[in-house]
């Protein structure tokens, strides 16, 4: 059961704007390896760089800036240093950890193999579920999304994700934590904390 926004009528993500080191390699990866059509290309005025938009489906785009004097990437700060299951997946506050690209569940295994066939280094398939490890090596009735993760040429972490379940009110069941790690009890769940004895 999807909640309705009472403030604004959003229509999805128009685009995410990322920064690449080499626009030619970025085009080669996103257009030629992943098959995303180029929608718009710009040379920024005054030699300030380029801005290219790729179609990610559903009217949404992934865009890249190329700036001639951009600082180098800092893995582990500006983006994860490793893919899930292969090391630390942590990145800094305000960073973009990864982009999950929605794919159809019935195409997921085919697309996973297609990435491998194209020479893309991928993680094992993660069948995310509600178990203590939050992942199963096999599909089961509790799996809500299937994922595979990989890096683009600039170390931007990408995910192919396939929803396998329709969410309901039982899926919003955890209260958020503050910066110091303490949980804001009852903020979402409405449950009052049990006093310590």
C-alpha positions as a Markdown table, in Angstrom:
| # | Residue | x | y | z |
|---|---|---|---|---|
| 1 | Unk | 0.0 | 0.0 | 0.0 |
| 2 | Unk | 1.8 | 3.1 | -1.2 |
| 3 | Unk | 1.5 | 6.3 | 0.8 |
| 4 | Unk | 0.3 | 9.4 | -1.0 |
| 5 | Unk | 2.2 | 12.7 | -0.9 |
| 6 | Unk | -0.2 | 15.4 | 0.3 |
| 7 | Unk | 2.3 | 18.3 | -0.3 |
| 8 | Unk | 3.6 | 17.9 | -3.8 |
| 9 | Unk | 2.7 | 15.7 | -6.8 |
| 10 | Unk | 6.1 | 14.2 | -7.6 |
| 11 | Unk | 6.6 | 12.3 | -10.9 |
| 12 | Unk | 9.8 | 10.3 | -10.0 |
| 13 | Unk | 13.4 | 11.3 | -10.4 |
| 14 | Unk | 14.1 | 13.7 | -13.3 |
| 15 | Unk | 17.8 | 13.0 | -13.1 |
| 16 | Unk | 20.8 | 12.4 | -10.8 |
| 17 | Unk | 23.8 | 14.5 | -11.6 |
| 18 | Unk | 27.1 | 12.8 | -11.0 |
| 19 | Unk | 30.7 | 13.8 | -11.9 |
| 20 | Unk | 33.0 | 11.7 | -14.1 |
| 21 | Unk | 36.7 | 11.8 | -14.8 |
| 22 | Unk | 36.5 | 10.8 | -18.5 |
| 23 | Unk | 33.3 | 11.5 | -20.4 |
| 24 | Unk | 34.3 | 9.3 | -23.3 |
| 25 | Unk | 34.7 | 6.3 | -21.0 |
| 26 | Unk | 31.5 | 7.2 | -19.3 |
| 27 | Unk | 29.6 | 7.2 | -22.6 |
| 28 | Unk | 31.3 | 3.9 | -23.5 |
| 29 | Unk | 30.1 | 2.3 | -20.2 |
| 30 | Unk | 26.6 | 3.7 | -19.9 |
| 31 | Unk | 25.6 | 3.9 | -23.6 |
| 32 | Unk | 27.6 | 0.9 | -25.0 |
| 33 | Unk | 27.9 | -1.5 | -22.1 |
| 34 | Unk | 24.6 | -0.8 | -20.3 |
| 35 | Unk | 22.7 | 0.3 | -23.4 |
| 36 | Unk | 21.3 | 3.6 | -22.0 |
| 37 | Unk | 20.5 | 6.0 | -24.9 |
| 38 | Unk | 22.1 | 9.5 | -24.8 |
| 39 | Unk | 19.3 | 12.1 | -24.4 |
| 40 | Unk | 21.2 | 15.4 | -24.3 |
| 41 | Unk | 24.8 | 16.5 | -24.5 |
| 42 | Unk | 26.2 | 19.9 | -23.6 |
| 43 | Unk | 29.5 | 21.7 | -23.8 |
| 44 | Unk | 29.4 | 24.1 | -20.9 |
| 45 | Unk | 30.1 | 27.7 | -21.8 |
| 46 | Unk | 33.5 | 29.2 | -21.2 |
| 47 | Unk | 35.3 | 25.8 | -21.3 |
| 48 | Unk | 33.8 | 24.8 | -17.9 |
| 49 | Unk | 33.2 | 21.2 | -19.0 |
| 50 | Unk | 30.4 | 19.0 | -20.3 |
| 51 | Unk | 27.0 | 17.7 | -19.1 |
| 52 | Unk | 25.5 | 14.5 | -20.7 |
| 53 | Unk | 22.2 | 12.9 | -19.9 |
| 54 | Unk | 21.5 | 9.1 | -20.3 |
| 55 | Unk | 18.0 | 7.6 | -20.4 |
| 56 | Unk | 17.5 | 5.1 | -17.5 |
| 57 | Unk | 13.9 | 4.3 | -18.4 |
| 58 | Unk | 10.5 | 5.5 | -17.1 |
| 59 | Unk | 11.3 | 9.1 | -18.1 |
| 60 | Unk | 14.2 | 9.2 | -15.7 |
| 61 | Unk | 17.8 | 10.1 | -16.4 |
| 62 | Unk | 21.4 | 9.7 | -15.1 |
| 63 | Unk | 23.5 | 12.7 | -15.9 |
| 64 | Unk | 27.2 | 13.4 | -15.7 |
| 65 | Unk | 29.3 | 16.5 | -15.5 |
| 66 | Unk | 32.9 | 16.5 | -16.6 |
| 67 | Unk | 34.8 | 19.3 | -15.1 |
| 68 | Unk | 38.4 | 19.9 | -16.3 |
| 69 | Unk | 39.8 | 20.6 | -12.8 |
| 70 | Unk | 37.6 | 18.4 | -10.6 |
| 71 | Unk | 39.3 | 16.8 | -7.6 |
| 72 | Unk | 40.1 | 13.1 | -7.7 |
| 73 | Unk | 37.6 | 10.6 | -6.2 |
| 74 | Unk | 38.1 | 9.5 | -2.6 |
| 75 | Unk | 36.8 | 5.9 | -2.2 |
| 76 | Unk | 35.5 | 5.3 | 1.2 |
| 77 | Unk | 34.5 | 9.0 | 1.6 |
| 78 | Unk | 32.8 | 10.2 | -1.6 |
| 79 | Unk | 31.6 | 6.7 | -2.5 |
| 80 | Unk | 32.0 | 3.2 | -1.1 |
| 81 | Unk | 35.5 | 1.7 | -1.3 |
| 82 | Unk | 34.2 | -1.8 | -2.1 |
| 83 | Unk | 31.1 | -3.5 | -3.3 |
| 84 | Unk | 28.7 | -5.2 | -0.8 |
| 85 | Unk | 30.1 | -8.6 | 0.2 |
| 86 | Unk | 33.6 | -7.5 | -0.9 |
| 87 | Unk | 34.6 | -5.0 | 1.8 |
| 88 | Unk | 33.4 | -1.8 | 3.4 |
| 89 | Unk | 30.3 | -0.3 | 1.8 |
| 90 | Unk | 30.3 | 2.8 | 4.0 |
| 91 | Unk | 30.6 | 6.3 | 2.5 |
| 92 | Unk | 30.6 | 9.8 | 4.1 |
| 93 | Unk | 27.6 | 12.0 | 5.2 |
| 94 | Unk | 26.3 | 13.8 | 2.2 |
| 95 | Unk | 27.8 | 11.4 | -0.3 |
| 96 | Unk | 25.8 | 9.3 | -2.8 |
| 97 | Unk | 26.4 | 5.7 | -1.8 |
| 98 | Unk | 25.0 | 4.0 | -4.9 |
| 99 | Unk | 22.3 | 4.2 | -7.7 |
| 100 | Unk | 19.8 | 1.3 | -7.8 |
| 101 | Unk | 18.4 | 0.9 | -11.3 |
| 102 | Unk | 15.0 | -0.8 | -11.4 |
| 103 | Unk | 14.8 | -3.9 | -13.6 |
| 104 | Unk | 11.9 | -6.4 | -14.0 |
| 105 | Unk | 12.1 | -9.4 | -11.7 |
| 106 | Unk | 11.6 | -11.9 | -14.6 |
| 107 | Unk | 14.6 | -10.4 | -16.4 |
| 108 | Unk | 16.9 | -10.2 | -13.3 |
| 109 | Unk | 18.9 | -13.5 | -13.8 |
| 110 | Unk | 19.2 | -12.9 | -17.6 |
| 111 | Unk | 20.6 | -9.3 | -16.9 |
| 112 | Unk | 23.0 | -10.6 | -14.2 |
| 113 | Unk | 24.5 | -13.0 | -16.7 |
| 114 | Unk | 24.6 | -10.3 | -19.4 |
| 115 | Unk | 26.7 | -8.1 | -17.1 |
| 116 | Unk | 29.1 | -11.0 | -16.6 |
| 117 | Unk | 29.2 | -11.7 | -20.3 |
| 118 | Unk | 30.1 | -8.0 | -21.0 |
| 119 | Unk | 33.1 | -8.3 | -18.6 |
| 120 | Unk | 31.5 | -6.3 | -15.7 |
| 121 | Unk | 32.8 | -7.4 | -12.3 |
| 122 | Unk | 29.7 | -8.1 | -10.2 |
| 123 | Unk | 28.8 | -9.2 | -6.7 |
| 124 | Unk | 26.9 | -12.4 | -6.1 |
| 125 | Unk | 23.2 | -12.0 | -6.3 |
| 126 | Unk | 21.7 | -10.8 | -3.0 |
| 127 | Unk | 18.2 | -11.8 | -2.3 |
| 128 | Unk | 17.3 | -9.3 | 0.4 |
| 129 | Unk | 14.8 | -10.7 | 2.9 |
| 130 | Unk | 13.8 | -10.1 | 6.6 |
| 131 | Unk | 16.1 | -12.9 | 8.0 |
| 132 | Unk | 18.8 | -12.0 | 10.6 |
| 133 | Unk | 21.4 | -11.7 | 7.8 |
| 134 | Unk | 18.9 | -9.8 | 5.6 |
| 135 | Unk | 20.0 | -11.8 | 2.6 |
| 136 | Unk | 19.4 | -15.3 | 1.3 |
| 137 | Unk | 21.5 | -17.2 | -1.4 |
| 138 | Unk | 18.2 | -18.6 | -2.8 |
| 139 | Unk | 14.8 | -17.0 | -3.6 |
| 140 | Unk | 12.1 | -17.6 | -0.9 |
| 141 | Unk | 8.7 | -16.1 | -0.1 |
| 142 | Unk | 10.4 | -13.5 | 2.2 |
| 143 | Unk | 12.6 | -11.9 | -0.5 |
| 144 | Unk | 11.4 | -8.4 | -1.2 |
| 145 | Unk | 14.2 | -7.3 | -3.7 |
| 146 | Unk | 17.0 | -9.0 | -5.6 |
| 147 | Unk | 20.2 | -7.0 | -6.2 |
| 148 | Unk | 23.5 | -7.2 | -7.9 |
| 149 | Unk | 26.2 | -4.5 | -7.5 |
| 150 | Unk | 29.0 | -3.2 | -9.7 |
| 151 | Unk | 31.2 | -0.2 | -10.3 |
| 152 | Unk | 31.3 | 2.2 | -13.3 |
| 153 | Unk | 34.6 | 3.4 | -14.6 |
| 154 | Unk | 34.7 | 6.2 | -11.9 |
| 155 | Unk | 34.0 | 3.9 | -9.0 |
| 156 | Unk | 30.3 | 4.9 | -8.8 |
| 157 | Unk | 28.5 | 2.0 | -7.3 |
| 158 | Unk | 25.5 | 0.8 | -9.4 |
| 159 | Unk | 22.9 | -1.8 | -8.6 |
| 160 | Unk | 20.4 | -3.6 | -10.7 |
| 161 | Unk | 17.4 | -4.1 | -8.3 |
| 162 | Unk | 14.2 | -6.1 | -8.9 |
| 163 | Unk | 11.3 | -5.7 | -6.5 |
| 164 | Unk | 9.6 | -9.1 | -5.8 |
| 165 | Unk | 7.0 | -8.0 | -3.3 |
| 166 | Unk | 4.3 | -5.3 | -2.9 |
| 167 | Unk | 4.9 | -3.5 | 0.4 |
| 168 | Unk | 2.3 | -2.9 | 3.1 |
| 169 | Unk | 2.2 | -1.2 | 6.4 |
| 170 | Unk | 4.1 | -4.0 | 8.1 |
| 171 | Unk | 7.2 | -3.1 | 6.1 |
| 172 | Unk | 7.5 | 0.3 | 7.9 |
| 173 | Unk | 8.5 | -1.1 | 11.3 |
| 174 | Unk | 11.7 | 0.5 | 12.5 |
| 175 | Unk | 12.3 | 3.8 | 14.3 |
| 176 | Unk | 15.2 | 5.9 | 13.1 |
| 177 | Unk | 18.4 | 6.7 | 15.0 |
| 178 | Unk | 19.9 | 10.1 | 15.9 |
| 179 | Unk | 23.5 | 11.0 | 14.9 |
| 180 | Unk | 24.8 | 9.6 | 18.3 |
| 181 | Unk | 23.2 | 6.2 | 17.5 |
| 182 | Unk | 20.3 | 6.4 | 20.0 |
| 183 | Unk | 17.0 | 5.3 | 18.6 |
| 184 | Unk | 14.1 | 7.8 | 18.4 |
| 185 | Unk | 11.6 | 5.4 | 20.0 |
| 186 | Unk | 8.0 | 5.6 | 18.8 |
| 187 | Unk | 8.7 | 8.2 | 16.1 |
| 188 | Unk | 7.6 | 5.9 | 13.3 |
| 189 | Unk | 6.3 | 2.8 | 15.0 |
| 190 | Unk | 4.2 | 4.6 | 17.6 |
| 191 | Unk | 5.5 | 2.1 | 20.2 |
| 192 | Unk | 6.6 | 3.7 | 23.5 |
| 193 | Unk | 9.9 | 2.6 | 24.9 |
| 194 | Unk | 9.9 | 0.2 | 27.8 |
| 195 | Unk | 11.5 | 1.9 | 30.8 |
| 196 | Unk | 14.7 | 0.4 | 32.1 |
| 197 | Unk | 14.4 | -1.3 | 35.4 |
